[in-house]
Amino acid sequence: MINQTIIIGITGSIATGKSTYINKLIKEFSPEYCDADKLVHTLYEPGKPAYDRITDIFGNEIIDDKTQYIDRKKLGSIVFKDKALMKKLTDAIGDIGTEVKNVVDGWIKNKKSIGIVEAVNLIEANYIEWCDHVWLFKVDDNVALNRLIKRNNLSRAEAEKRINSQTSWEKRSEYSNLIMDTDDKLENVYKKLKENYIKILNLQ
């Protein structure tokens, strides 16, 4: 038995089904949870320094006329086709890693049992440095493509750009303790996920 907060890092390319399965885990077991990608979105809300930095780079055309928030679909259509522009966006947002680490440190300080950090770039941004386990979700590219087109209302070309802009699961697998293939039926995938989660839970 150990008495420490266990951090599980969840990663995988867009449309691999990560959130679907994590939400089922959260509903059943109630671990702490941080969606790093959603946390990032809060960093460039109107009034935040990153908002001005991003609009200075990409122009006011990316601002939604009604809400005045940055339209992520418009922004995505620009940066997902050009790695250099994606780098400019990341730099403009600021120190994302520190924001995520602050959440994790809070869990540890408050002696939480298990915390889950979900991030598409978990490995690339080196969030794995403070994860005890890294779980990678993968799916066939054609399945991901169709999911993305339907879910995000994207053209096939736009969806392909987003998928192709991300690191392959094969490269990410080198840093992962568990690989979840979501080509299988939902109940089968969740059964495997749950079994592995319970193994970790039993270490507490």
N, C-alpha and C positions, 0 to 999 in steps of 0.2 A: 504493500500500500504506500502511496506517496501523497504528500499534502502540498500540492501546487496547482496552479492554473495550467491546464493543458490547452495549447493553441493549435487548432487545426486550420491549415490554409487550404482553401478551395480555389482551383483555377481550371482553365479550359477556355478554348476559343468561344467566340460569340455563337449563340444558338446551339450550344451543346446540352442544354437542359439543366445547367447547374442550379439555377434558382428554384426550379420546380422541385428538385429533390431536397434541397436545403430547407425549403419552406415546410416540407413534410417532416423533416427532422426536428425543426423548430417547434412545430405544432405538437409533436409527440414527446420531445425531451426538454424543450425550453432552454437550450444553451444560450450564452451571450452571442450576439451576432453583429457583425459590421460588414456592410456592403461597401467596399472601398470605392467602387465606381459611382454609387449614389452620393457618397461623402464628397467626392470630387465635385459633383454638380453643385453642391452648396458653396463651394469655394469661389464660384464665379457668378453668383447671384448679383442682381443690381445693388450697387453700393459697396460691393467688395472690390479690393484693389485689382484682383485678377480680371474683373469685368472690363475695366478700362484698358488693361493691357491687351486683352484678347480683341476687343473691338478696334483698338488702334492698329492691330496687325491685320485683321480680317475684314474690317470695315463695318459700317452700321447696317449693311445688308443682312447680316446674320441675326439682327435683333427682331424679335416678334413685335409687330406694330401694336398689338393689343395689350400684351402683358409686359413688354419691355425687357423680358428675359431673353437670354441668348437662345436661339432656336437650334437645338442640338442636331436636328436632322440636317439643317442647312450647313451647320459647322462640320458635321460628319461627312457630308458629300464633298467637302473641300479637303479635309485632312486625311481621310482614309485612302485617297489616291496618291498621296505624296508623303513619304516618310520624313522629308525635311520639314514639311509644314506641320506634321504631327509632332515633331520635336519642338517646333516653335510654340505650338499650343501647350505642350507639357511644361515647357520652361515658363510660359506666361502664367499658367495656373499657380505655380509656386511649389513649395515643399510639401507634396502630397504625402510622402512617406512619414513625415513627422506627425501629420494629422492622424494617420492610421495608427501609428505607434502610440500616440497619446491615448487612443481608445483602448488599445491592448494593455497599456500600463495601468489604466484605470481598473480593468478586470483583475489584474494581478494584485494591485493594491487592496482591492476589496475582496480578495481571496475567492473569486468565482471559480467554479469547478472546471468548466470547459467553455472556451470561446472559439467561435468560427469567424475567420476573415475570408471573405470572398472577393477575389480580384482577378480580372482577366490577365493583368501583368504581374501577378504575384511573384513569379520567378524572375522576370526581366527587371523588376524594380527592387529585387532582393529582399522582399518582405519575408521570404523563407528563412532569413537569418534568425528571426525570432518566432518561427513556427516549429512546433514539435513534430507535426505530421503534415505532409503535403499530399492532397488528394487531387488527382487530375481527371477531369471529365473529357471524354472524346466522343465523336460521332462521325459517321461517314459524311464527307464534304457535301454530297448531293442532298442528304437529309438536312444538314445545317443550312444549305442554300435555300431550300424550299421553306424551312421554318422562318428564316430571316425575311424572305420576300413577303410571306403571309403576315408575320408578326409586326414588322416595321413598315409595311406598305412600300417596299423598295422595288426598283426595277431589278431585273436579273443582273445587269451590269454593275449597279450600285452594290448589290449584295455580294457579288464576286469580289469587288474591290475591298470590302470590309473583311471578308474571310481571308483573302490573300495577303492582307496587311499584317496578319497575326502570325506568331510563331507556330510552327507545326507541333502537333502533339508528340511526335517522335522525339523532337529535341527537348520538349518539356518533360518527357517521361524519365529522362536521366536524373531529374531532381525530385521525383515523386515516389512516395511510399505505396500509393494505391492508385490504380488506373480503373476508372469506371467507364465502361462502354455503354453509352445510352442508345445504341441501335436496338438493344433488347427491349422487351416489354417493360412498362413502367414498374409493375409489381416485382419483377425479377431484379431490376436494377436497384430498387429501393430495398429489397430484402438483403442484398449484398452490402449496400451502404449501411443499413441498420445494424447488421451483424458486426461490421468493423467499428461502428460507433460504440456499440455495447462493449466490445473488447477494451476500448479506451476508457469507457465509463467505469469498467470494473477495476481499473488501475487506481481509481481514486480511493 
